[in-house]
Amino acid sequence: AFMKAWVAACKSGGSPARLVFPKGTYVTGPLVFAGPCKASKITVEVQGTIKATTDISEYTSPEWILFESISGLTLTGGTFDGRGETSIKFSKLTNTVVHGITSLNSKSFHTHVYMCQNFKAYDLTITAPSNSPNTDGMHISSSNLVNVSNSVIGTGDDCISIGQGVTNLGVTNIICGPGHGISVGSLGKYDDEKDVSGVVVSNCTLRNTANGVRIKTYSGSPPSKASGITFRDIIMDVVKNPIIIDQKYGSHKSAASKVQISNVHFKNIVGTSTSDVAVSLLCSSQVPCEVELVDIDLKFQGSSNKGKSASSSCLNAKVKTGGKLNPPACR
């Protein structure tokens, strides 16, 4: 029934089309909403709850719901209660708006934005238990002009993870926790990865997360670049590793990462760290990273080592500083 309704809406004439799933609870196997569509724009409005079937044999691909090759899609409302490996994948879309949706119980990534151009998401609620592996709230890769804002994300992995080939991304006003924070990476896992550039993460609050704002690359990686990345105006509320660059991620290899990290800015980041190393810049000996720290105020709030103050740890990092710095920067 979902597919028949989609085909009818997609094939309708050149004017905008609207597809509405009324209130109620629906159970469905994998769905592929594919274009291109004749409709100039298409809105999918979910008023109820869509649940994934528990019959795993119905799943032939990693995602449960796929929106693909559509221009002018708006997805709004409703709850997606998923058991697929990736609950919702957005692939090869242009001029997309996603807002007001709730994603629960994903088996792995809640949402994956892939090869999209001009993608805007806001007012999302994404929830998974803190001990659920790989339940990234939103994973973004190979996409340009993406904006994610005004959302509440709590997962067992990164609230937002930024993969290879992402350019011109804005992330703002996100409440993240529990989870592993907001991360660029992991980068450098595969050959021929595209560079990451033009990322701004701002006005976010991270609560009870394992990491705050992070860049991570694999040891022994092929060469690529991550540059023009700014984390600013961020509150850390009882966060284990508030500021972290880790270029030995996932590592049993001893070879240095060849992902070059440069033009990275951490500005006006305040709050509490449950680790006494509040700023950790573990960079590559092959391509040392270039980082600016401005107006950092992170107080140590650990259950042990009472009276200890927060510190910084650096390796192969070229650090510029400005404003107030607590902990003091290492050089």
Phi and psi in degrees as GROMACS dihedral restraints (atoms count N, CA, C in turn):
[ dihedral_restraints ]
;  ai    aj    ak    al  type     phi  dphi    fc
    3     4     5     6     1   -61.2    20    10
    4     5     6     7     1   -43.5    20    10
    6     7     8     9     1   -68.2    20    10
    7     8     9    10     1   -40.6    20    10
    9    10    11    12     1   -61.6    20    10
   10    11    12    13     1   -43.1    20    10
   12    13    14    15     1   -65.0    20    10
   13    14    15    16     1   -40.4    20    10
   15    16    17    18     1   -63.1    20    10
   16    17    18    19     1   -47.4    20    10
   18    19    20    21     1   -58.9    20    10
   19    20    21    22     1   -42.3    20    10
   21    22    23    24     1   -63.0    20    10
   22    23    24    25     1   -43.4    20    10
   24    25    26    27     1   -68.3    20    10
   25    26    27    28     1   -43.1    20    10
   27    28    29    30     1   -64.6    20    10
   28    29    30    31     1   -36.6    20    10
   30    31    32    33     1   -87.2    20    10
   31    32    33    34     1    -5.7    20    10
   33    34    35    36     1   -64.8    20    10
   34    35    36    37     1   164.1    20    10
   36    37    38    39     1   -57.9    20    10
   37    38    39    40     1  -161.7    20    10
   39    40    41    42     1   -74.5    20    10
   40    41    42    43     1    -9.8    20    10
   42    43    44    45     1   -83.0    20    10
   43    44    45    46     1   164.6    20    10
   45    46    47    48     1   -61.3    20    10
   46    47    48    49     1   144.7    20    10
   48    49    50    51     1  -118.6    20    10
   49    50    51    52     1   156.2    20    10
   51    52    53    54     1  -135.0    20    10
   52    53    54    55     1   129.8    20    10
   54    55    56    57     1  -119.3    20    10
   55    56    57    58     1   121.1    20    10
   57    58    59    60     1  -117.5    20    10
   58    59    60    61     1   128.4    20    10
   60    61    62    63     1  -100.1    20    10
   61    62    63    64     1   111.8    20    10
   63    64    65    66     1   -68.6    20    10
   64    65    66    67     1   176.0    20    10
   66    67    68    69     1   -59.6    20    10
   67    68    69    70     1   149.0    20    10
   69    70    71    72     1   134.2    20    10
   70    71    72    73     1   178.0    20    10
   72    73    74    75     1  -116.8    20    10
   73    74    75    76     1   129.5    20    10
   75    76    77    78     1  -122.6    20    10
   76    77    78    79     1   140.1    20    10
   78    79    80    81     1  -112.0    20    10
   79    80    81    82     1   130.4    20    10
   81    82    83    84     1  -146.6    20    10
   82    83    84    85     1   152.3    20    10
   84    85    86    87     1   -80.2    20    10
   85    86    87    88     1  -161.9    20    10
   87    88    89    90     1   -59.2    20    10
   88    89    90    91     1   142.0    20    10
   90    91    92    93     1  -127.1    20    10
   91    92    93    94     1   135.8    20    10
   93    94    95    96     1  -121.4    20    10
   94    95    96    97     1   109.4    20    10
   96    97    98    99     1   -96.5    20    10
   97    98    99   100     1    98.8    20    10
   99   100   101   102     1  -114.4    20    10
  100   101   102   103     1   144.3    20    10
  102   103   104   105     1  -107.4    20    10
  103   104   105   106     1  -160.9    20    10
  105   106   107   108     1   -71.7    20    10
  106   107   108   109     1   154.5    20    10
  108   109   110   111     1  -109.3    20    10
  109   110   111   112     1   151.7    20    10
  111   112   113   114     1   -75.2    20    10
  112   113   114   115     1   -30.1    20    10
  114   115   116   117     1   -61.8    20    10
  115   116   117   118     1   137.6    20    10
  117   118   119   120     1   -65.9    20    10
  118   119   120   121     1   -35.7    20    10
  120   121   122   123     1  -143.0    20    10
  121   122   123   124     1   155.0    20    10
  123   124   125   126     1  -141.1    20    10
  124   125   126   127     1   129.1    20    10
  126   127   128   129     1  -109.7    20    10
  127   128   129   130     1   129.9    20    10
  129   130   131   132     1  -111.3    20    10
  130   131   132   133     1   115.7    20    10
  132   133   134   135     1  -114.3    20    10
  133   134   135   136     1   120.9    20    10
  135   136   137   138     1  -106.9    20    10
  136   137   138   139     1   117.8    20    10
  138   139   140   141     1   -97.9    20    10
  139   140   141   142     1   -13.8    20    10
  141   142   143   144     1  -119.7    20    10
  142   143   144   145     1  -143.2    20    10
  144   145   146   147     1  -121.8    20    10
  145   146   147   148     1   131.0    20    10
  147   148   149   150     1  -110.1    20    10
  148   149   150   151     1   123.8    20    10
  150   151   152   153     1  -111.7    20    10
  151   152   153   154     1   144.8    20    10
  153   154   155   156     1   -80.4    20    10
  154   155   156   157     1   142.5    20    10
  156   157   158   159     1   -62.5    20    10
  157   158   159   160     1   149.6    20    10
  159   160   161   162     1   -87.6    20    10
  160   161   162   163     1    -3.6    20    10
  162   163   164   165     1   -80.9    20    10
  163   164   165   166     1    98.5    20    10
  165   166   167   168     1   -62.6    20    10
  166   167   168   169     1   -24.4    20    10
  168   169   170   171     1   -65.6    20    10
  169   170   171   172     1   -17.5    20    10
  171   172   173   174     1   -75.2    20    10
  172   173   174   175     1   -15.2    20    10
  174   175   176   177     1   -92.2    20    10
  175   176   177   178     1   115.6    20    10
  177   178   179   180     1  -105.1    20    10
  178   179   180   181     1    -8.2    20    10
  180   181   182   183     1  -138.2    20    10
  181   182   183   184     1   165.7    20    10
  183   184   185   186     1   -64.8    20    10
  184   185   186   187     1   -25.3    20    10
  186   187   188   189     1   -98.1    20    10
  187   188   189   190     1   154.7    20    10
  189   190   191   192     1   -87.9    20    10
  190   191   192   193     1   -52.8    20    10
  192   193   194   195     1  -121.1    20    10
  193   194   195   196     1   127.7    20    10
  195   196   197   198     1  -123.2    20    10
  196   197   198   199     1   125.5    20    10
  198   199   200   201     1  -106.1    20    10
  199   200   201   202     1   123.6    20    10
  201   202   203   204     1  -142.6    20    10
  202   203   204   205     1   139.5    20    10
  204   205   206   207     1    55.4    20    10
  205   206   207   208     1    51.2    20    10
  207   208   209   210     1  -126.0    20    10
  208   209   210   211     1   140.9    20    10
  210   211   212   213     1  -111.1    20    10
  211   212   213   214     1   132.8    20    10
  213   214   215   216     1    78.1    20    10
  214   215   216   217     1    36.9    20    10
  216   217   218   219     1   -87.0    20    10
  217   218   219   220     1   136.4    20    10
  219   220   221   222     1  -121.4    20    10
  220   221   222   223     1   125.6    20    10
  222   223   224   225     1  -115.0    20    10
  223   224   225   226     1   124.8    20    10
  225   226   227   228     1  -141.2    20    10
  226   227   228   229     1   144.6    20    10
  228   229   230   231     1    75.2    20    10
  229   230   231   232     1   170.0    20    10
  231   232   233   234     1    87.3    20    10
  232   233   234   235     1   167.5    20    10
  234   235   236   237     1  -118.0    20    10
  235   236   237   238     1   132.1    20    10
  237   238   239   240     1  -111.4    20    10
  238   239   240   241     1   110.9    20    10
  240   241   242   243     1  -105.2    20    10
  241   242   243   244     1    97.5    20    10
  243   244   245   246     1  -104.7    20    10
  244   245   246   247     1   148.1    20    10
  246   247   248   249     1  -124.7    20    10
  247   248   249   250     1     6.0    20    10
  249   250   251   252     1   -78.0    20    10
  250   251   252   253     1   167.0    20    10
  252   253   254   255     1   -66.9    20    10
  253   254   255   256     1   -45.7    20    10
  255   256   257   258     1  -116.2    20    10
  256   257   258   259     1   123.7    20    10
  258   259   260   261     1   -65.6    20    10
  259   260   261   262     1   -54.2    20    10
  261   262   263   264     1  -132.7    20    10
  262   263   264   265     1   125.7    20    10
  264   265   266   267     1  -115.6    20    10
  265   266   267   268     1   134.1    20    10
  267   268   269   270     1  -111.6    20    10
  268   269   270   271     1   112.7    20    10
  270   271   272   273     1  -127.6    20    10
  271   272   273   274     1   129.8    20    10
  273   274   275   276     1    56.5    20    10
  274   275   276   277     1    46.9    20    10
  276   277   278   279     1  -106.3    20    10
  277   278   279   280     1   150.8    20    10
  279   280   281   282     1  -126.9    20    10
  280   281   282   283     1   142.6    20    10
  282   283   284   285     1    56.2    20    10
  283   284   285   286     1    63.8    20    10
  285   286   287   288     1  -114.0    20    10
  286   287   288   289     1   142.6    20    10
  288   289   290   291     1  -127.8    20    10
  289   290   291   292     1   128.1    20    10
  291   292   293   294     1  -126.7    20    10
  292   293   294   295     1   122.9    20    10
  294   295   296   297     1  -152.6    20    10
  295   296   297   298     1   153.7    20    10
  297   298   299   300     1    70.7    20    10
  298   299   300   301     1    20.0    20    10
  300   301   302   303     1  -101.2    20    10
  301   302   303   304     1   155.0    20    10
  303   304   305   306     1  -118.8    20    10
  304   305   306   307     1   132.7    20    10
  306   307   308   309     1  -120.4    20    10
  307   308   309   310     1   126.1    20    10
  309   310   311   312     1  -124.0    20    10
  310   311   312   313     1   153.0    20    10
  312   313   314   315     1    53.9    20    10
  313   314   315   316     1    43.3    20    10
  315   316   317   318     1   -73.9    20    10
  316   317   318   319     1   147.8    20    10
  318   319   320   321     1   -76.0    20    10
  319   320   321   322     1   -33.2    20    10
  321   322   323   324     1  -139.6    20    10
  322   323   324   325     1  -130.4    20    10
  324   325   326   327     1   -52.3    20    10
  325   326   327   328     1   136.5    20    10
  327   328   329   330     1   -69.6    20    10
  328   329   330   331     1   -52.2    20    10
  330   331   332   333     1  -137.2    20    10
  331   332   333   334     1   147.3    20    10
  333   334   335   336     1  -133.9    20    10
  334   335   336   337     1   120.3    20    10
  336   337   338   339     1  -101.4    20    10
  337   338   339   340     1   116.7    20    10
  339   340   341   342     1  -135.5    20    10
  340   341   342   343     1   127.1    20    10
  342   343   344   345     1    53.1    20    10
  343   344   345   346     1    45.9    20    10
  345   346   347   348     1  -108.7    20    10
  346   347   348   349     1   152.2    20    10
  348   349   350   351     1  -127.8    20    10
  349   350   351   352     1   122.8    20    10
  351   352   353   354     1    62.6    20    10
  352   353   354   355     1    73.1    20    10
  354   355   356   357     1  -119.9    20    10
  355   356   357   358     1   125.0    20    10
  357   358   359   360     1  -122.7    20    10
  358   359   360   361     1   128.5    20    10
  360   361   362   363     1  -131.2    20    10
  361   362   363   364     1   134.7    20    10
  363   364   365   366     1  -154.4    20    10
  364   365   366   367     1   164.5    20    10
  366   367   368   369     1    53.9    20    10
  367   368   369   370     1    46.7    20    10
  369   370   371   372     1   -97.0    20    10
  370   371   372   373     1   146.3    20    10
  372   373   374   375     1  -123.9    20    10
  373   374   375   376     1   115.9    20    10
  375   376   377   378     1  -126.5    20    10
  376   377   378   379     1   124.3    20    10
  378   379   380   381     1  -136.4    20    10
  379   380   381   382     1   130.4    20    10
  381   382   383   384     1  -150.4    20    10
  382   383   384   385     1   154.7    20    10
  384   385   386   387     1   -61.9    20    10
  385   386   387   388     1   151.2    20    10
  387   388   389   390     1   -64.7    20    10
  388   389   390   391     1   -21.1    20    10
  390   391   392   393     1  -101.1    20    10
  391   392   393   394     1    16.1    20    10
  393   394   395   396     1   -91.2    20    10
  394   395   396   397     1   119.7    20    10
  396   397   398   399     1   -74.1    20    10
  397   398   399   400     1   144.6    20    10
  399   400   401   402     1    60.0    20    10
  400   401   402   403     1    25.6    20    10
  402   403   404   405     1   -93.1    20    10
  403   404   405   406     1    51.8    20    10
  405   406   407   408     1   -51.7    20    10
  406   407   408   409     1   135.4    20    10
  408   409   410   411     1   -64.6    20    10
  409   410   411   412     1   -50.6    20    10
  411   412   413   414     1  -143.4    20    10
  412   413   414   415     1   123.6    20    10
  414   415   416   417     1  -106.5    20    10
  415   416   417   418     1   131.3    20    10
  417   418   419   420     1  -122.6    20    10
  418   419   420   421     1   129.1    20    10
  420   421   422   423     1  -147.7    20    10
  421   422   423   424     1   151.6    20    10
  423   424   425   426     1    49.8    20    10
  424   425   426   427     1    42.3    20    10
  426   427   428   429     1  -133.9    20    10
  427   428   429   430     1   154.6    20    10
  429   430   431   432     1  -128.5    20    10
  430   431   432   433     1   144.0    20    10
  432   433   434   435     1    59.0    20    10
  433   434   435   436     1    64.9    20    10
  435   436   437   438     1  -114.4    20    10
  436   437   438   439     1   137.8    20    10
  438   439   440   441     1  -133.1    20    10
  439   440   441   442     1   125.5    20    10
  441   442   443   444     1  -123.8    20    10
  442   443   444   445     1   125.8    20    10
  444   445   446   447     1  -149.3    20    10
  445   446   447   448     1   162.8    20    10
  447   448   449   450     1    49.8    20    10
  448   449   450   451     1    52.4    20    10
  450   451   452   453     1  -133.6    20    10
  451   452   453   454     1   158.3    20    10
  453   454   455   456     1  -117.4    20    10
  454   455   456   457     1   119.2    20    10
  456   457   458   459     1  -130.4    20    10
  457   458   459   460     1   124.5    20    10
  459   460   461   462     1  -135.8    20    10
  460   461   462   463     1   121.0    20    10
  462   463   464   465     1  -143.9    20    10
  463   464   465   466     1  -175.7    20    10
  465   466   467   468     1   -97.6    20    10
  466   467   468   469     1     5.0    20    10
  468   469   470   471     1  -143.5    20    10
  469   470   471   472     1  -153.5    20    10
  471   472   473   474     1   -62.4    20    10
  472   473   474   475     1   136.7    20    10
  474   475   476   477     1   -63.4    20    10
  475   476   477   478     1   -46.5    20    10
  477   478   479   480     1  -135.7    20    10
  478   479   480   481     1   129.6    20    10
  480   481   482   483     1  -120.0    20    10
  481   482   483   484     1   136.5    20    10
  483   484   485   486     1  -115.4    20    10
  484   485   486   487     1   109.6    20    10
  486   487   488   489     1   -94.9    20    10
  487   488   489   490     1  -169.2    20    10
  489   490   491   492     1   -63.1    20    10
  490   491   492   493     1   150.3    20    10
  492   493   494   495     1    75.2    20    10
  493   494   495   496     1    17.0    20    10
  495   496   497   498     1   -92.3    20    10
  496   497   498   499     1   128.6    20    10
  498   499   500   501     1  -133.1    20    10
  499   500   501   502     1   142.9    20    10
  501   502   503   504     1    57.3    20    10
  502   503   504   505     1    65.2    20    10
  504   505   506   507     1  -114.2    20    10
  505   506   507   508     1   132.4    20    10
  507   508   509   510     1  -117.8    20    10
  508   509   510   511     1   129.1    20    10
  510   511   512   513     1  -125.1    20    10
  511   512   513   514     1   118.6    20    10
  513   514   515   516     1  -144.1    20    10
  514   515   516   517     1   145.7    20    10
  516   517   518   519     1    58.0    20    10
  517   518   519   520     1    52.0    20    10
  519   520   521   522     1  -107.2    20    10
  520   521   522   523     1   133.0    20    10
  522   523   524   525     1   -99.9    20    10
  523   524   525   526     1   117.6    20    10
  525   526   527   528     1  -118.5    20    10
  526   527   528   529     1   126.4    20    10
  528   529   530   531     1   151.3    20    10
  529   530   531   532     1   139.1    20    10
  531   532   533   534     1   -71.9    20    10
  532   533   534   535     1   177.6    20    10
  534   535   536   537     1   145.2    20    10
  535   536   537   538     1  -168.7    20    10
  537   538   539   540     1  -105.0    20    10
  538   539   540   541     1    13.1    20    10
  540   541   542   543     1    92.6    20    10
  541   542   543   544     1  -159.8    20    10
  543   544   545   546     1  -114.2    20    10
  544   545   546   547     1   119.8    20    10
  546   547   548   549     1  -126.9    20    10
  547   548   549   550     1   138.5    20    10
  549   550   551   552     1   -92.1    20    10
  550   551   552   553     1   118.5    20    10
  552   553   554   555     1   116.3    20    10
  553   554   555   556     1   178.5    20    10
  555   556   557   558     1   -78.3    20    10
  556   557   558   559     1   137.8    20    10
  558   559   560   561     1  -110.2    20    10
  559   560   561   562     1   155.0    20    10
  561   562   563   564     1    85.2    20    10
  562   563   564   565     1    18.8    20    10
  564   565   566   567     1   -79.7    20    10
  565   566   567   568     1   -33.1    20    10
  567   568   569   570     1  -121.1    20    10
  568   569   570   571     1   160.8    20    10
  570   571   572   573     1   -68.1    20    10
  571   572   573   574     1   151.9    20    10
  573   574   575   576     1    61.2    20    10
  574   575   576   577     1    33.1    20    10
  576   577   578   579     1   -70.4    20    10
  577   578   579   580     1   145.1    20    10
  579   580   581   582     1   -79.4    20    10
  580   581   582   583     1   154.8    20    10
  582   583   584   585     1   -70.7    20    10
  583   584   585   586     1   159.4    20    10
  585   586   587   588     1  -112.8    20    10
  586   587   588   589     1   131.9    20    10
  588   589   590   591     1  -155.8    20    10
  589   590   591   592     1   154.9    20    10
  591   592   593   594     1    70.4    20    10
  592   593   594   595     1    51.7    20    10
  594   595   596   597     1  -111.1    20    10
  595   596   597   598     1   127.0    20    10
  597   598   599   600     1  -126.5    20    10
  598   599   600   601     1   119.5    20    10
  600   601   602   603     1  -112.9    20    10
  601   602   603   604     1   118.7    20    10
  603   604   605   606     1  -142.6    20    10
  604   605   606   607     1   156.2    20    10
  606   607   608   609     1    51.9    20    10
  607   608   609   610     1    47.7    20    10
  609   610   611   612     1  -113.7    20    10
  610   611   612   613     1   154.0    20    10
  612   613   614   615     1  -121.6    20    10
  613   614   615   616     1   128.0    20    10
  615   616   617   618     1  -115.1    20    10
  616   617   618   619     1   125.5    20    10
  618   619   620   621     1  -122.9    20    10
  619   620   621   622     1   125.0    20    10
  621   622   623   624     1    53.6    20    10
  622   623   624   625     1    44.3    20    10
  624   625   626   627     1  -105.6    20    10
  625   626   627   628     1   157.6    20    10
  627   628   629   630     1   -72.8    20    10
  628   629   630   631     1   -29.8    20    10
  630   631   632   633     1  -136.8    20    10
  631   632   633   634     1   161.0    20    10
  633   634   635   636     1   -96.7    20    10
  634   635   636   637     1  -100.7    20    10
  636   637   638   639     1  -107.7    20    10
  637   638   639   640     1   131.8    20    10
  639   640   641   642     1  -142.7    20    10
  640   641   642   643     1   145.8    20    10
  642   643   644   645     1  -122.9    20    10
  643   644   645   646     1   127.7    20    10
  645   646   647   648     1  -133.5    20    10
  646   647   648   649     1   134.1    20    10
  648   649   650   651     1  -135.3    20    10
  649   650   651   652     1   152.9    20    10
  651   652   653   654     1   -78.7    20    10
  652   653   654   655     1   145.6    20    10
  654   655   656   657     1   -63.4    20    10
  655   656   657   658     1   151.2    20    10
  657   658   659   660     1    62.0    20    10
  658   659   660   661     1    25.4    20    10
  660   661   662   663     1   -77.2    20    10
  661   662   663   664     1   156.5    20    10
  663   664   665   666     1   -66.0    20    10
  664   665   666   667     1   164.5    20    10
  666   667   668   669     1   -74.3    20    10
  667   668   669   670     1   137.1    20    10
  669   670   671   672     1  -160.5    20    10
  670   671   672   673     1  -177.8    20    10
  672   673   674   675     1  -132.2    20    10
  673   674   675   676     1   145.3    20    10
  675   676   677   678     1  -130.5    20    10
  676   677   678   679     1   112.2    20    10
  678   679   680   681     1  -144.1    20    10
  679   680   681   682     1   163.0    20    10
  681   682   683   684     1    63.8    20    10
  682   683   684   685     1    51.6    20    10
  684   685   686   687     1  -118.8    20    10
  685   686   687   688     1   125.3    20    10
  687   688   689   690     1  -125.5    20    10
  688   689   690   691     1   129.1    20    10
  690   691   692   693     1  -114.3    20    10
  691   692   693   694     1   117.5    20    10
  693   694   695   696     1  -143.4    20    10
  694   695   696   697     1   153.6    20    10
  696   697   698   699     1    54.7    20    10
  697   698   699   700     1    60.7    20    10
  699   700   701   702     1  -124.9    20    10
  700   701   702   703     1   136.0    20    10
  702   703   704   705     1  -103.4    20    10
  703   704   705   706     1   127.2    20    10
  705   706   707   708     1  -106.1    20    10
  706   707   708   709     1   117.8    20    10
  708   709   710   711     1  -115.3    20    10
  709   710   711   712     1    97.5    20    10
  711   712   713   714     1    57.5    20    10
  712   713   714   715     1    63.9    20    10
  714   715   716   717     1  -112.1    20    10
  715   716   717   718     1   138.3    20    10
  717   718   719   720     1   -71.8    20    10
  718   719   720   721     1   -49.3    20    10
  720   721   722   723     1  -126.8    20    10
  721   722   723   724     1    84.7    20    10
  723   724   725   726     1   -60.3    20    10
  724   725   726   727     1   -46.5    20    10
  726   727   728   729     1  -125.1    20    10
  727   728   729   730     1   120.3    20    10
  729   730   731   732     1  -147.6    20    10
  730   731   732   733     1   129.1    20    10
  732   733   734   735     1  -115.5    20    10
  733   734   735   736     1   126.0    20    10
  735   736   737   738     1  -128.9    20    10
  736   737   738   739     1   103.3    20    10
  738   739   740   741     1   -99.3    20    10
  739   740   741   742     1    16.6    20    10
  741   742   743   744     1  -123.6    20    10
  742   743   744   745     1    37.7    20    10
  744   745   746   747     1   -69.4    20    10
  745   746   747   748     1   143.1    20    10
  747   748   749   750     1    58.5    20    10
  748   749   750   751     1    35.9    20    10
  750   751   752   753     1  -102.8    20    10
  751   752   753   754     1   124.1    20    10
  753   754   755   756     1  -116.7    20    10
  754   755   756   757     1    -0.6    20    10
  756   757   758   759     1   -87.5    20    10
  757   758   759   760     1   146.4    20    10
  759   760   761   762     1   -95.1    20    10
  760   761   762   763     1   -16.8    20    10
  762   763   764   765     1   -66.1    20    10
  763   764   765   766     1   147.4    20    10
  765   766   767   768     1   -72.6    20    10
  766   767   768   769     1   149.5    20    10
  768   769   770   771     1   -68.2    20    10
  769   770   771   772     1   143.5    20    10
  771   772   773   774     1  -108.1    20    10
  772   773   774   775     1    16.0    20    10
  774   775   776   777     1   -80.6    20    10
  775   776   777   778     1   115.9    20    10
  777   778   779   780     1   -87.4    20    10
  778   779   780   781     1   117.3    20    10
  780   781   782   783     1  -102.7    20    10
  781   782   783   784     1   120.6    20    10
  783   784   785   786     1  -148.1    20    10
  784   785   786   787     1   162.8    20    10
  786   787   788   789     1    53.7    20    10
  787   788   789   790     1    49.7    20    10
  789   790   791   792     1  -108.3    20    10
  790   791   792   793     1   134.0    20    10
  792   793   794   795     1  -128.0    20    10
  793   794   795   796     1   127.1    20    10
  795   796   797   798     1  -112.6    20    10
  796   797   798   799     1   114.3    20    10
  798   799   800   801     1  -132.3    20    10
  799   800   801   802     1   134.0    20    10
  801   802   803   804     1    52.0    20    10
  802   803   804   805     1    61.4    20    10
  804   805   806   807     1  -114.4    20    10
  805   806   807   808     1   119.2    20    10
  807   808   809   810     1  -134.1    20    10
  808   809   810   811     1   158.5    20    10
  810   811   812   813     1   137.8    20    10
  811   812   813   814     1  -146.5    20    10
  813   814   815   816     1  -126.1    20    10
  814   815   816   817     1   142.2    20    10
  816   817   818   819     1  -117.2    20    10
  817   818   819   820     1   132.4    20    10
  819   820   821   822     1   -86.7    20    10
  820   821   822   823     1    -5.7    20    10
  822   823   824   825     1  -105.5    20    10
  823   824   825   826     1   143.3    20    10
  825   826   827   828     1   -72.2    20    10
  826   827   828   829     1   -16.9    20    10
  828   829   830   831     1   -95.2    20    10
  829   830   831   832     1    93.1    20    10
  831   832   833   834     1   -81.1    20    10
  832   833   834   835     1   -25.4    20    10
  834   835   836   837     1  -125.8    20    10
  835   836   837   838     1   115.2    20    10
  837   838   839   840     1  -126.5    20    10
  838   839   840   841     1   114.5    20    10
  840   841   842   843     1  -117.0    20    10
  841   842   843   844     1    89.1    20    10
  843   844   845   846     1  -101.3    20    10
  844   845   846   847     1    92.5    20    10
  846   847   848   849     1  -104.0    20    10
  847   848   849   850     1  -179.9    20    10
  849   850   851   852     1   -87.9    20    10
  850   851   852   853     1   137.2    20    10
  852   853   854   855     1   -70.5    20    10
  853   854   855   856     1   -24.5    20    10
  855   856   857   858     1   -76.8    20    10
  856   857   858   859     1   -43.8    20    10
  858   859   860   861     1  -135.0    20    10
  859   860   861   862     1    84.2    20    10
  861   862   863   864     1   -54.3    20    10
  862   863   864   865     1   144.8    20    10
  864   865   866   867     1   -86.5    20    10
  865   866   867   868     1   155.8    20    10
  867   868   869   870     1  -117.4    20    10
  868   869   870   871     1   115.7    20    10
  870   871   872   873     1  -133.6    20    10
  871   872   873   874     1   143.4    20    10
  873   874   875   876     1  -116.6    20    10
  874   875   876   877     1   132.8    20    10
  876   877   878   879     1  -117.9    20    10
  877   878   879   880     1   122.4    20    10
  879   880   881   882     1  -135.8    20    10
  880   881   882   883     1   128.7    20    10
  882   883   884   885     1    53.7    20    10
  883   884   885   886     1    65.1    20    10
  885   886   887   888     1  -106.9    20    10
  886   887   888   889     1   129.7    20    10
  888   889   890   891     1  -140.4    20    10
  889   890   891   892     1    91.1    20    10
  891   892   893   894     1  -120.9    20    10
  892   893   894   895     1   116.5    20    10
  894   895   896   897     1   -96.7    20    10
  895   896   897   898     1   140.2    20    10
  897   898   899   900     1   -74.4    20    10
  898   899   900   901     1   128.5    20    10
  900   901   902   903     1  -135.9    20    10
  901   902   903   904     1    69.9    20    10
  903   904   905   906     1  -103.0    20    10
  904   905   906   907     1   157.3    20    10
  906   907   908   909     1   -74.8    20    10
  907   908   909   910     1   -26.6    20    10
  909   910   911   912     1  -111.1    20    10
  910   911   912   913     1   178.2    20    10
  912   913   914   915     1    55.0    20    10
  913   914   915   916     1    46.8    20    10
  915   916   917   918     1   -57.5    20    10
  916   917   918   919     1   140.6    20    10
  918   919   920   921     1    85.6    20    10
  919   920   921   922     1    -7.6    20    10
  921   922   923   924     1   -77.5    20    10
  922   923   924   925     1   147.6    20    10
  924   925   926   927     1  -105.5    20    10
  925   926   927   928     1   161.3    20    10
  927   928   929   930     1   -69.5    20    10
  928   929   930   931     1   153.3    20    10
  930   931   932   933     1  -136.5    20    10
  931   932   933   934     1   172.8    20    10
  933   934   935   936     1  -116.9    20    10
  934   935   936   937     1   149.4    20    10
  936   937   938   939     1  -133.2    20    10
  937   938   939   940     1   129.9    20    10
  939   940   941   942     1  -134.9    20    10
  940   941   942   943     1   146.3    20    10
  942   943   944   945     1  -146.0    20    10
  943   944   945   946     1   123.2    20    10
  945   946   947   948     1    58.1    20    10
  946   947   948   949     1    38.9    20    10
  948   949   950   951     1  -119.0    20    10
  949   950   951   952     1   131.4    20    10
  951   952   953   954     1   -97.4    20    10
  952   953   954   955     1   111.1    20    10
  954   955   956   957     1  -114.1    20    10
  955   956   957   958     1   127.0    20    10
  957   958   959   960     1  -103.8    20    10
  958   959   960   961     1   149.4    20    10
  960   961   962   963     1  -134.5    20    10
  961   962   963   964     1   160.2    20    10
  963   964   965   966     1  -164.5    20    10
  964   965   966   967     1   155.8    20    10
  966   967   968   969     1    69.8    20    10
  967   968   969   970     1  -159.0    20    10
  969   970   971   972     1   -77.9    20    10
  970   971   972   973     1   137.4    20    10
  972   973   974   975     1  -132.4    20    10
  973   974   975   976     1   109.2    20    10
  975   976   977   978     1  -133.7    20    10
  976   977   978   979     1   109.2    20    10
  978   979   980   981     1   -76.5    20    10
  979   980   981   982     1   162.0    20    10
  981   982   983   984     1   -59.0    20    10
  982   983   984   985     1   146.2    20    10
  984   985   986   987     1   -74.6    20    10
  985   986   987   988     1   146.0    20    10
  987   988   989   990     1   -92.0    20    10
  988   989   990   991     1   159.5    20    10
